[in-house]
């Protein structure tokens, strides 16, 4: 037990106590966010967001964790580093009725010191070592979120990503270069041509996973932004809204979340209530020093790091 608590067990216990206290306060506060009654319409309309579900009463911040395993309970991720799932993509999403969605892409290669350890590790390691609880705790402290945020989380394995894209419909993306690579060790193939094209679930997975070198995470985040923008456009299509109840039911079997279906629909209504495009942000990173793989934040940056309006 002493080994699990780390070199300073007293500090670790204080962190756990603070986390439990925060969870209690968060559950109390969430009772004020979500409308009491579920008013999901049998035939929701893009013209009126509240036909989908009642709008949340206040902003909701969600942590998205894209993991590199195909399914949640896979014994191995068939990726690198091999073993239990790593966080392959980390984002914070702030959703507020009648305002644009705000997204923060978090660099998984950011150097952090996790609780109970003196070793510098990438932010991605927080999920492998402590799941969503540790990841949320580390991100909240890193970004400077108020106590109790993020209020919800979603863990998305590769299968859930493919399901999401295939059910919503192909995404239109303009690639600035052709990408071709075969990785036998990870059972991974990417073969995409440059130019404007529509990508299915398998192809989107190829695009967001592709990384030509360990230091190419920034370019991969750029490609992920292309997918996020394409998804935002797809969600505004009139045909999309009618697919959501069935889609949420299918996704609930392939991903992990503490959002109820009513909360999902309420957040969807909030997204549809704004005709503004999502605001994408990234953390301010210092330039690389030599050949290092891990990154550092720029020094003396005011907190909180996100959202910019805070």
C-alpha positions, 0 to 999 in steps of 0.5 A: 500500500505504501508503494501505491501511495508513493514517496509522500503518502500523506500528500496522496491521501490529501489528494484523494480526500480532495477528489472525493469531496469534489465529486460530492460537490459536483454531483450536487451542482449537476442537479442544478444543470440538467432539467428535471423532465426528459422532453425528448421529442418523437420527431426532433427538428433542426429548426427548434433545438428544444425539440431534441431535449431541454437545454442545460441550465448552465455550461458543462465541461466534458473530458474526451479521452480517445484511447488506442485500443479497439475496444474498452476491455481489450487486454492489449491495445495492439499499439505503441507502447504495447499493453493496456490502453493509452490516451491517444487523444485528449480534449476538453469540451465546453458546451453552453446553450446558444453559444459556440462549442469550445474545444481544447486539444491537450498535447498527450506528449506534455511532460507531467509528474503524476501523483505518487511518482517523481518520474517525468511522464507524458500526459497520455500515461495518466489514463493507463496508470489511473483511468479517467479519475487520475486523468481528469484530476491531472488535466483540471490542475494543469489547465486551472479548471474550477473545482468540480470540472470536468463534470463529465467524461467520455472514453472513445475506443477506436471501434466507437469512432468508426461507429460514430462516423459510419452512422452519421455518414461519410465526412468530407475532408480536404487532405493536403498530401497523400498518406501511405503506411503499413505497420505490421507490428500494430496491424495498422494500414493507412492509404489516403490520397491527397485532395477533397474526398469523403472518408468512412469510419475506417479511413477516419481512424487511419487519419487520426492515428497516423503519425510519421515520427514520435515528434509529429504529435502537433501535425496529428492534432492538426489532422484531428482538427480536420475531422472535428470541423467535418463532424461539426458540419455533419451535425448541422445536416437536417438528416443527422438529428433524426439519427441521434437516438439510435446512434447514442444507443449504439455508442453506449455499447462501445464507449464508456461515459457517465453521461445519461442518454437524457444528458446526451440529448440535452447537450446535443440540443445545446450544440444545435441551439447555436449556429456558430462554428466550434472554437478550437484551442490548443495549450501554449507550448514552449519550443522543443529543446534538442531531440526531446520528445516530451513538451513543456508549457510556455513559462509564466502563462496566466491561469486558467489556460482555458477557456480564453474568455475566463 
